[in-house]
Amino acid sequence: MQNLPTYADVVAAAQRLQGHAHPTPVLRSATADQLLGAQLFFKCENLQRIGAFKFRGAFNALSAMSPAQRAAGVVTFSSGNHGQAVALSARLLGMRAVVLMPKDAAQAKIDATRGYLDGTAGEVVLYDRYTQDREQLTQQMALERGLVLIPPYDHAEIIAGQGTAAKELFEEVGALDALLVCVGGGGLLAGSALAARALSPGCKLFGVEPEAGNDGQQSFRTGKIVNIPTPRTIADGAQTQHLGQLTFAVIRENVDDMLTVTDGQLVDAMRFYAERMKMVVEPTGCLSFAAACHAGLDLRGKRVGVIVSGGNVDMTRFAELLAL
């Protein structure tokens, strides 16, 4: 296992990302504040490059590679956002990237990833997420083609890059009483934990998963990584089967609790973002706010950070969900 990342790695990542990643806005909503009796601060990573926080980790990881590794190129697996992030980062850095994506991923994510790779030596390879093992497939591809494997979350530089979103949030708004973070493989939560413990030590930190895919919650409660079958949920970015070795180690030591929300609650949050805040947020990106509303937390009188992880959703699917 790699050495665990530290807050110093987050600071180094922020320096690499300067001039490349967007410093995304922190938005407020008087309606949300009134609804919960709290002060909410929404860190809008749906407005990040490629439409999600994943650009931070991918660009940091690829930037930190040696010249020999860059020349070899990279391979990764992703439901969409990390794939787009690696594809764009590789394009910006003049590298080759191969991205393995589930064939049922949001078409907007597949198309965008192919778009970033257009005119490069990279490609998108599709697989069946319910019958094929993505990690085994990418390891085999890395070996056969001489590529460097860049996993979507279980990688020290990925975690450090993701942590820059929370770093920016704390630097802009100051200390918080609580921070809610969307969880798939745990990269964003682990990175956020490093930033929170350095910049707002008293902040309660909560990871949020879809109810159908609560492997992280099970792992947190039992003290060991739990593997589950690929969950069926509208939160496609959280259809992970397990946390990573690195992400779990950081989460176990620094997170206060893991929460879950239902798909119906995610739709309610999507509708709120669209109607009241005029934002398109993908289901996975709604996990954090849905938990603020429905997970039984007493947030009255508290200053609460909500990380909105991404906004990549097919518009037809978006309309279908909001019509429910």
ZADRENFI-280419 format. One record per residue: residue in one letter; x, y, z of N, C-alpha, C in turn. Coordinates in steps of 0.1 Angstrom, whole numbers. Layout:
<sites>
<site A <X Y Z> <X Y Z> <X Y Z>>
...
</sites>
This chain:
<sites>
<site M <8 -12 0> <0 0 0> <9 13 0>>
<site Q <5 23 -8> <12 35 -8> <11 42 6>>
<site N <20 51 8> <19 59 21> <7 68 20>>
<site L <0 69 32> <-12 77 32> <-9 92 29>>
<site P <-17 99 22> <-15 113 19> <-17 121 31>>
<site T <-11 133 32> <-13 142 43> <-18 156 38>>
<site Y <-21 165 47> <-25 178 43> <-14 185 35>>
<site A <-2 182 37> <9 188 29> <8 184 15>>
<site D <3 172 12> <1 168 -2> <-11 175 -8>>
<site V <-21 179 0> <-32 187 -5> <-27 201 -9>>
<site V <-18 207 -1> <-12 220 -4> <-4 219 -17>>
<site A <4 208 -18> <12 207 -30> <3 205 -43>>
<site A <-8 198 -41> <-18 196 -52> <-24 210 -56>>
<site A <-27 218 -46> <-33 231 -49> <-24 239 -57>>
<site Q <-11 238 -55> <-1 246 -62> <0 240 -77>>
<site R <-1 227 -79> <-1 221 -92> <-13 225 -100>>
<site L <-24 227 -93> <-37 229 -100> <-39 244 -103>>
<site Q <-31 253 -97> <-33 267 -99> <-32 270 -114>>
<site G <-42 277 -119> <-42 281 -133> <-48 270 -142>>
<site H <-51 259 -136> <-57 248 -144> <-71 244 -139>>
<site A <-73 242 -126> <-86 239 -121> <-93 252 -118>>
<site H <-106 252 -119> <-114 264 -116> <-115 265 -100>>
<site P <-113 277 -95> <-117 279 -81> <-132 281 -80>>
<site T <-139 270 -78> <-154 270 -79> <-161 278 -69>>
<site P <-172 284 -72> <-179 293 -63> <-185 285 -51>>
<site V <-187 292 -40> <-195 288 -28> <-208 295 -28>>
<site L <-219 289 -30> <-232 295 -31> <-240 293 -18>>
<site R <-249 303 -16> <-258 302 -5> <-272 301 -10>>
<site S <-281 297 -1> <-296 296 -4> <-303 299 8>>
<site A <-310 311 8> <-318 315 19> <-329 305 22>>
<site T <-334 299 11> <-345 289 13> <-340 276 20>>
<site A <-328 272 16> <-322 260 23> <-319 263 37>>
<site D <-314 275 40> <-311 279 54> <-323 279 62>>
<site Q <-334 284 57> <-347 284 64> <-353 270 66>>
<site L <-351 262 56> <-356 248 57> <-350 241 68>>
<site L <-337 243 70> <-329 235 80> <-326 242 92>>
<site G <-328 255 92> <-325 263 104> <-310 264 106>>
<site A <-303 264 95> <-288 264 95> <-283 274 85>>
<site Q <-270 276 85> <-263 283 74> <-255 273 66>>
<site L <-260 272 53> <-254 262 44> <-245 269 34>>
<site F <-234 262 31> <-224 268 22> <-221 257 11>>
<site F <-226 259 -1> <-226 249 -12> <-213 251 -20>>
<site K <-204 242 -20> <-192 242 -28> <-195 235 -41>>
<site C <-196 243 -52> <-202 239 -64> <-192 233 -74>>
<site E <-188 221 -71> <-179 214 -80> <-185 209 -93>>
<site N <-199 210 -94> <-205 208 -107> <-201 219 -117>>
<site L <-195 230 -112> <-190 240 -121> <-175 239 -124>>
<site Q <-169 228 -119> <-155 226 -122> <-153 221 -136>>
<site R <-141 222 -141> <-138 216 -154> <-142 202 -155>>
<site I <-147 198 -166> <-154 185 -169> <-166 183 -161>>
<site G <-171 193 -153> <-183 192 -146> <-183 185 -133>>
<site A <-171 182 -127> <-170 175 -115> <-157 177 -108>>
<site F <-156 174 -95> <-144 176 -87> <-133 167 -92>>
<site K <-136 157 -100> <-126 147 -104> <-114 153 -112>>
<site F <-116 164 -118> <-105 170 -125> <-93 173 -116>>
<site R <-97 177 -104> <-86 181 -94> <-76 169 -92>>
<site G <-82 157 -89> <-73 146 -86> <-66 141 -98>>
<site A <-73 140 -109> <-67 135 -122> <-55 144 -126>>
<site F <-57 157 -127> <-47 166 -131> <-35 165 -122>>
<site N <-38 165 -109> <-27 164 -99> <-19 151 -101>>
<site A <-26 140 -102> <-19 127 -104> <-10 126 -116>>
<site L <-16 131 -127> <-8 131 -140> <3 141 -140>>
<site S <1 152 -133> <12 162 -132> <24 157 -124>>
<site A <21 149 -114> <31 144 -105> <39 132 -111>>
<site M <35 127 -122> <42 116 -128> <56 119 -134>>
<site S <65 110 -134> <78 112 -140> <77 113 -155>>
<site P <87 118 -161> <88 119 -176> <86 106 -183>>
<site A <92 95 -177> <90 82 -183> <76 77 -182>>
<site Q <69 79 -171> <55 75 -169> <46 83 -179>>
<site R <49 96 -180> <41 104 -189> <42 99 -204>>
<site A <54 95 -207> <57 90 -221> <49 77 -223>>
<site A <48 69 -213> <41 56 -214> <26 58 -216>>
<site G <20 68 -210> <6 70 -210> <-1 63 -199>>
<site V <-14 65 -197> <-22 60 -186> <-34 53 -190>>
<site V <-39 44 -181> <-52 37 -183> <-59 39 -170>>
<site T <-73 40 -171> <-81 41 -159> <-95 35 -162>>
<site F <-102 33 -151> <-116 29 -152> <-125 39 -145>>
<site S <-137 41 -151> <-145 52 -145> <-160 51 -150>>
<site S <-169 55 -142> <-183 56 -146> <-185 68 -154>>
<site G <-175 77 -155> <-177 88 -163> <-169 100 -159>>
<site N <-170 105 -147> <-164 118 -143> <-149 117 -142>>
<site H <-144 106 -136> <-129 104 -135> <-123 102 -149>>
<site G <-131 94 -157> <-126 92 -171> <-125 105 -179>>
<site Q <-135 114 -178> <-134 127 -184> <-122 135 -179>>
<site A <-120 134 -166> <-109 141 -159> <-96 137 -164>>
<site V <-94 124 -165> <-81 118 -170> <-79 122 -184>>
<site A <-90 121 -192> <-89 124 -207> <-85 138 -209>>
<site L <-91 148 -202> <-88 162 -204> <-74 165 -198>>
<site S <-71 159 -187> <-57 162 -181> <-47 156 -190>>
<site A <-49 144 -196> <-39 139 -205> <-37 147 -217>>
<site R <-49 152 -222> <-48 161 -234> <-40 174 -231>>
<site L <-43 180 -219> <-36 192 -216> <-21 190 -214>>
<site L <-17 178 -209> <-3 174 -206> <4 167 -218>>
<site G <-3 165 -229> <3 158 -240> <5 144 -238>>
<site M <-4 137 -231> <-2 123 -228> <-13 114 -235>>
<site R <-10 101 -236> <-20 92 -241> <-28 86 -229>>
<site A <-41 85 -231> <-50 79 -221> <-60 70 -227>>
<site V <-61 58 -220> <-72 48 -223> <-81 48 -212>>
<site V <-94 49 -214> <-104 50 -204> <-114 39 -205>>
<site L <-115 30 -195> <-125 19 -195> <-138 24 -188>>
<site M <-149 24 -196> <-162 29 -191> <-173 19 -192>>
<site P <-182 18 -182> <-193 9 -184> <-202 13 -195>>
<site K <-207 3 -203> <-215 6 -215> <-228 12 -212>>
<site D <-233 12 -199> <-245 18 -195> <-242 32 -188>>
<site A <-230 37 -189> <-227 50 -183> <-235 61 -190>>
<site A <-238 72 -184> <-245 83 -190> <-239 86 -203>>
<site Q <-247 87 -214> <-241 89 -227> <-234 102 -228>>
<site A <-239 112 -220> <-232 125 -220> <-217 123 -215>>
<site K <-215 114 -206> <-202 112 -200> <-193 105 -210>>
<site I <-199 95 -217> <-191 87 -227> <-187 97 -238>>
<site D <-197 105 -243> <-194 114 -254> <-184 124 -251>>
<site A <-185 130 -238> <-175 140 -234> <-161 134 -233>>
<site T <-160 122 -228> <-147 116 -227> <-141 113 -240>>
<site R <-149 108 -250> <-144 106 -263> <-140 120 -269>>
<site G <-148 130 -266> <-145 143 -272> <-131 149 -267>>
<site Y <-128 146 -254> <-115 151 -249> <-104 143 -255>>
<site L <-106 131 -259> <-96 122 -265> <-95 124 -280>>
<site D <-104 130 -286> <-104 132 -300> <-91 139 -305>>
<site G <-85 133 -315> <-72 138 -320> <-60 134 -313>>
<site T <-62 126 -302> <-51 121 -294> <-49 106 -297>>
<site A <-39 100 -291> <-37 85 -293> <-46 77 -283>>
<site G <-54 84 -275> <-62 77 -265> <-75 71 -271>>
<site E <-82 64 -262> <-95 58 -266> <-104 54 -254>>
<site V <-117 53 -257> <-126 48 -247> <-129 33 -250>>
<site V <-128 25 -240> <-132 11 -241> <-144 8 -232>>
<site L <-154 2 -237> <-166 -1 -230> <-167 -15 -224>>
<site Y <-173 -17 -212> <-174 -30 -206> <-188 -30 -199>>
<site D <-191 -43 -194> <-204 -45 -187> <-201 -45 -172>>
<site R <-206 -35 -165> <-202 -33 -151> <-208 -44 -142>>
<site Y <-219 -51 -147> <-225 -61 -139> <-219 -75 -141>>
<site T <-212 -77 -151> <-206 -91 -154> <-191 -91 -155>>
<site Q <-185 -79 -157> <-170 -79 -158> <-164 -71 -147>>
<site D <-152 -75 -143> <-144 -68 -133> <-135 -57 -138>>
<site R <-139 -45 -136> <-132 -33 -142> <-117 -32 -138>>
<site E <-115 -36 -125> <-101 -35 -120> <-92 -45 -127>>
<site Q <-97 -57 -128> <-90 -68 -135> <-87 -64 -150>>
<site L <-97 -59 -156> <-96 -55 -170> <-85 -44 -172>>
<site T <-86 -34 -163> <-76 -23 -165> <-62 -27 -162>>
<site Q <-60 -36 -152> <-47 -41 -148> <-41 -49 -160>>
<site Q <-50 -57 -166> <-46 -65 -178> <-42 -56 -190>>
<site M <-49 -45 -192> <-47 -35 -202> <-33 -28 -200>>
<site A <-31 -24 -187> <-19 -18 -183> <-7 -26 -186>>
<site L <-8 -39 -183> <3 -49 -185> <6 -51 -200>>
<site E <-5 -53 -208> <-4 -56 -222> <1 -44 -230>>
<site R <-3 -32 -226> <0 -20 -234> <11 -11 -228>>
<site G <16 -15 -216> <27 -7 -210> <22 6 -204>>
<site L <10 7 -200> <4 19 -195> <5 20 -180>>
<site V <4 32 -174> <4 34 -160> <-11 34 -155>>
<site L <-14 26 -146> <-28 26 -141> <-30 37 -131>>
<site I <-40 45 -134> <-44 56 -125> <-59 53 -120>>
<site P <-60 47 -108> <-73 44 -103> <-81 56 -100>>
<site P <-95 55 -99> <-103 67 -97> <-103 73 -83>>
<site Y <-99 65 -73> <-99 70 -60> <-88 65 -51>>
<site D <-83 53 -52> <-74 47 -43> <-59 50 -47>>
<site H <-56 63 -46> <-43 68 -51> <-40 80 -44>>
<site A <-28 81 -38> <-24 92 -29> <-26 106 -36>>
<site E <-21 107 -48> <-22 120 -55> <-36 124 -59>>
<site I <-44 113 -62> <-58 116 -65> <-65 121 -53>>
<site I <-63 115 -41> <-69 119 -29> <-65 134 -25>>
<site A <-52 136 -27> <-47 150 -24> <-54 160 -33>>
<site G <-55 157 -45> <-61 166 -55> <-76 169 -51>>
<site Q <-83 158 -48> <-97 160 -44> <-98 169 -32>>
<site G <-89 168 -23> <-89 176 -10> <-88 191 -12>>
<site T <-84 195 -24> <-83 209 -26> <-97 216 -27>>
<site A <-107 209 -30> <-121 215 -30> <-125 219 -16>>
<site A <-123 211 -6> <-126 214 8> <-116 225 13>>
<site K <-104 224 9> <-94 234 12> <-99 248 8>>
<site E <-103 249 -4> <-109 262 -9> <-121 266 -1>>
<site L <-130 257 2> <-142 260 9> <-138 266 23>>
<site F <-130 259 31> <-126 264 44> <-119 278 43>>
<site E <-110 279 33> <-103 292 32> <-112 303 28>>
<site E <-123 300 22> <-133 311 18> <-142 314 29>>
<site V <-148 304 36> <-159 307 46> <-154 305 60>>
<site G <-142 300 63> <-138 298 76> <-142 285 82>>
<site A <-141 283 95> <-144 271 102> <-159 267 100>>
<site L <-162 254 100> <-176 249 99> <-179 240 110>>
<site D <-191 238 113> <-196 229 124> <-197 215 118>>
<site A <-201 214 105> <-202 201 98> <-199 202 84>>
<site L <-195 191 78> <-192 191 63> <-198 178 58>>
<site L <-206 179 47> <-213 167 41> <-206 165 28>>
<site V <-202 152 25> <-194 149 13> <-200 137 6>>
<site C <-202 137 -7> <-207 126 -15> <-196 115 -15>>
<site V <-200 103 -15> <-190 92 -14> <-194 81 -25>>
<site G <-183 78 -33> <-184 66 -42> <-173 57 -37>>
<site G <-160 59 -42> <-149 52 -37> <-142 58 -25>>
<site G <-146 70 -22> <-140 77 -10> <-129 87 -12>>
<site G <-126 90 -24> <-115 99 -27> <-118 113 -23>>
<site L <-130 118 -26> <-134 131 -22> <-135 132 -7>>
<site L <-141 122 -1> <-142 123 14> <-129 122 21>>
<site A <-120 113 16> <-107 112 23> <-99 126 21>>
<site G <-99 131 9> <-92 144 7> <-98 155 15>>
<site S <-112 155 16> <-119 165 24> <-115 164 39>>
<site A <-113 152 43> <-110 149 57> <-96 155 60>>
<site L <-86 154 51> <-73 159 53> <-74 174 55>>
<site A <-82 181 46> <-83 195 47> <-91 200 59>>
<site A <-102 192 63> <-110 196 74> <-102 195 87>>
<site R <-94 185 89> <-87 183 102> <-76 193 103>>
<site A <-71 199 92> <-60 209 92> <-66 223 94>>
<site L <-78 226 88> <-83 239 87> <-95 242 96>>
<site S <-102 231 100> <-114 233 108> <-115 220 117>>
<site P <-105 219 127> <-104 206 135> <-117 202 142>>
<site G <-126 212 145> <-138 208 153> <-149 204 144>>
<site C <-147 205 131> <-158 202 121> <-162 187 122>>
<site K <-175 184 123> <-180 171 121> <-180 167 107>>
<site L <-175 156 103> <-174 152 89> <-182 140 86>>
<site F <-191 141 76> <-200 130 73> <-199 126 58>>
<site G <-197 114 55> <-198 109 41> <-212 104 39>>
<site V <-216 105 26> <-230 101 22> <-230 92 10>>
<site E <-237 81 11> <-238 71 0> <-253 69 -3>>
<site P <-255 63 -15> <-269 59 -18> <-272 47 -9>>
<site E <-285 46 -4> <-289 35 4> <-286 22 -2>>
<site A <-288 20 -15> <-286 8 -22> <-271 4 -23>>
<site G <-262 13 -20> <-248 11 -22> <-240 15 -10>>
<site N <-243 10 2> <-237 15 15> <-225 7 19>>
<site D <-217 3 10> <-205 -4 13> <-196 4 23>>
<site G <-195 17 20> <-187 26 29> <-192 26 43>>
<site Q <-205 27 45> <-211 27 58> <-208 14 65>>
<site Q <-210 3 58> <-207 -10 64> <-193 -11 68>>
<site S <-184 -6 59> <-169 -7 62> <-166 1 75>>
<site F <-172 13 75> <-170 22 86> <-174 16 100>>
<site R <-186 10 99> <-192 4 111> <-185 -8 116>>
<site T <-179 -16 107> <-173 -29 110> <-158 -28 112>>
<site G <-152 -17 107> <-138 -15 108> <-129 -23 98>>
<site K <-136 -28 87> <-129 -34 76> <-136 -32 63>>
<site I <-129 -32 52> <-135 -29 39> <-144 -40 35>>
<site V <-157 -36 32> <-167 -45 28> <-170 -44 13>>
<site N <-170 -55 7> <-173 -55 -8> <-188 -59 -10>>
<site I <-194 -52 -19> <-208 -55 -22> <-210 -57 -38>>
<site P <-221 -63 -42> <-223 -63 -57> <-226 -49 -62>>
<site T <-223 -47 -75> <-226 -34 -80> <-240 -29 -77>>
<site P <-242 -18 -70> <-255 -14 -65> <-263 -8 -77>>
<site R <-276 -10 -76> <-285 -4 -86> <-291 8 -80>>
<site T <-287 20 -85> <-291 33 -79> <-289 43 -91>>
<site I <-297 54 -90> <-296 65 -100> <-283 72 -98>>
<site A <-276 71 -86> <-263 77 -84> <-252 70 -90>>
<site D <-251 71 -103> <-241 63 -111> <-227 65 -106>>
<site G <-223 76 -101> <-210 79 -97> <-207 72 -84>>
<site A <-217 67 -77> <-215 60 -64> <-218 45 -65>>
<site Q <-217 40 -78> <-220 25 -80> <-207 17 -78>>
<site T <-199 21 -67> <-187 14 -64> <-190 2 -55>>
<site Q <-181 -8 -56> <-183 -20 -48> <-176 -20 -35>>
<site H <-166 -11 -33> <-159 -11 -21> <-151 2 -20>>
<site L <-147 6 -8> <-137 17 -7> <-123 12 -10>>
<site G <-114 22 -12> <-100 18 -14> <-93 16 -1>>
<site Q <-81 10 -2> <-73 8 10> <-68 21 16>>
<site L <-64 30 7> <-60 43 12> <-72 52 17>>
<site T <-82 52 8> <-94 60 12> <-100 56 26>>
<site F <-101 42 27> <-107 37 40> <-98 41 52>>
<site A <-85 40 50> <-76 43 61> <-78 57 66>>
<site V <-79 66 56> <-81 80 60> <-95 83 66>>
<site I <-105 77 60> <-119 78 64> <-120 73 78>>
<site R <-115 61 81> <-117 54 94> <-111 63 105>>
<site E <-100 70 103> <-94 78 113> <-100 92 115>>
<site N <-106 97 104> <-110 111 104> <-125 115 103>>
<site V <-133 105 99> <-147 108 96> <-155 105 108>>
<site D <-166 113 110> <-174 110 122> <-185 100 120>>
<site D <-191 100 108> <-201 90 105> <-203 89 90>>
<site M <-209 78 85> <-213 75 72> <-228 74 71>>
<site L <-234 82 62> <-249 83 61> <-254 78 48>>
<site T <-267 75 47> <-272 71 34> <-285 78 31>>
<site V <-289 79 18> <-301 85 14> <-307 76 3>>
<site T <-320 78 1> <-327 70 -10> <-326 77 -23>>
<site D <-329 69 -34> <-329 75 -47> <-340 86 -48>>
<site G <-351 84 -41> <-362 94 -41> <-357 107 -35>>
<site Q <-350 106 -24> <-344 118 -18> <-334 125 -26>>
<site L <-327 117 -34> <-318 124 -44> <-325 132 -54>>
<site V <-337 126 -59> <-345 133 -69> <-350 146 -63>>
<site D <-354 146 -50> <-359 158 -43> <-348 168 -43>>
<site A <-336 164 -40> <-325 174 -40> <-321 179 -54>>
<site M <-322 171 -64> <-320 175 -78> <-330 186 -81>>
<site R <-343 184 -77> <-353 193 -80> <-351 207 -73>>
<site F <-346 206 -60> <-343 218 -53> <-332 226 -59>>
<site Y <-322 219 -63> <-311 226 -70> <-315 233 -83>>
<site A <-323 226 -90> <-328 231 -103> <-338 243 -101>>
<site E <-347 241 -92> <-358 251 -90> <-353 263 -82>>
<site R <-346 261 -71> <-343 272 -62> <-329 278 -64>>
<site M <-319 270 -69> <-306 275 -71> <-301 275 -85>>
<site K <-310 271 -94> <-308 272 -109> <-295 265 -113>>
<site M <-294 253 -107> <-282 245 -110> <-286 231 -115>>
<site V <-278 226 -125> <-280 212 -129> <-270 204 -121>>
<site V <-275 194 -112> <-266 186 -104> <-270 171 -107>>
<site E <-260 163 -109> <-263 149 -112> <-267 142 -99>>
<site P <-273 130 -99> <-278 124 -87> <-267 122 -77>>
<site T <-255 117 -81> <-245 115 -71> <-241 128 -64>>
<site G <-241 139 -71> <-238 152 -66> <-248 157 -56>>
<site C <-260 151 -55> <-271 154 -46> <-270 147 -33>>
<site L <-261 138 -31> <-260 130 -19> <-258 138 -7>>
<site S <-250 148 -8> <-246 156 4> <-258 164 9>>
<site F <-265 171 0> <-276 180 4> <-288 171 8>>
<site A <-290 160 1> <-301 151 5> <-299 146 19>>
<site A <-287 143 23> <-284 139 37> <-287 150 47>>
<site A <-283 163 43> <-286 174 52> <-301 175 55>>
<site C <-309 171 45> <-324 172 46> <-330 160 52>>
<site H <-325 148 50> <-332 136 53> <-325 126 63>>
<site A <-312 128 66> <-304 118 73> <-305 119 88>>
<site G <-314 128 93> <-316 128 108> <-306 136 116>>
<site L <-298 144 109> <-288 153 116> <-295 165 121>>
<site D <-291 169 133> <-296 182 139> <-286 193 135>>
<site L <-290 200 125> <-281 211 120> <-285 225 124>>
<site R <-295 226 132> <-301 239 136> <-290 247 143>>
<site G <-289 259 137> <-279 269 143> <-265 266 139>>
<site K <-263 256 130> <-249 252 126> <-245 259 113>>
<site R <-232 260 111> <-226 264 98> <-222 251 91>>
<site V <-228 248 80> <-227 235 74> <-221 236 59>>
<site G <-211 229 56> <-206 228 43> <-212 217 35>>
<site V <-216 219 23> <-222 209 14> <-214 208 1>>
<site I <-207 198 -1> <-199 197 -14> <-208 190 -24>>
<site V <-210 198 -35> <-218 194 -46> <-208 188 -56>>
<site S <-208 175 -57> <-196 168 -64> <-196 169 -79>>
<site G <-208 170 -86> <-207 171 -100> <-221 173 -106>>
<site G <-221 176 -119> <-233 180 -127> <-235 173 -140>>
<site N <-228 161 -142> <-228 155 -155> <-240 145 -155>>
<site V <-251 149 -162> <-262 140 -163> <-268 142 -177>>
<site D <-273 131 -183> <-280 133 -196> <-292 141 -194>>
<site M <-295 151 -202> <-306 160 -201> <-319 153 -202>>
<site T <-320 142 -210> <-333 135 -211> <-335 127 -198>>
<site R <-324 122 -192> <-326 115 -179> <-329 125 -168>>
<site F <-323 136 -169> <-325 147 -159> <-340 150 -159>>
<site A <-346 152 -171> <-360 156 -172> <-369 145 -167>>
<site E <-365 132 -171> <-373 121 -166> <-374 120 -151>>
<site L <-362 122 -145> <-362 121 -130> <-370 132 -123>>
<site L <-369 144 -129> <-376 155 -123> <-391 154 -125>>
<site A <-395 146 -135> <-409 144 -138> <-416 134 -129>>
<site L <-408 127 -121> <-413 116 -113> <-422 122 -102>>
</sites>
